């Protein structure tokens, strides 16, 4: 059995300071699933502050429109 580590799934690394997120995500296109609740919603707020171009996907249209 071969195990692979998918480091590209976690970008930037979890050790990046919040102030440095802007450097990594400004102008990038990012798709966020589960954007209306929980971790997805928190991620969206961070990406908005970083001025990323975001595509939001969620099951709850009403909560999504409140972002």
Buried (B, 14 or more C-beta within 10 A) or exposed (E): EEEEEEEEEEEEEEEEEEEEBBEEBEEEEBEBEBBBEEEBBEBBEEBEEBEBEBEBEBEEEEEBEEE
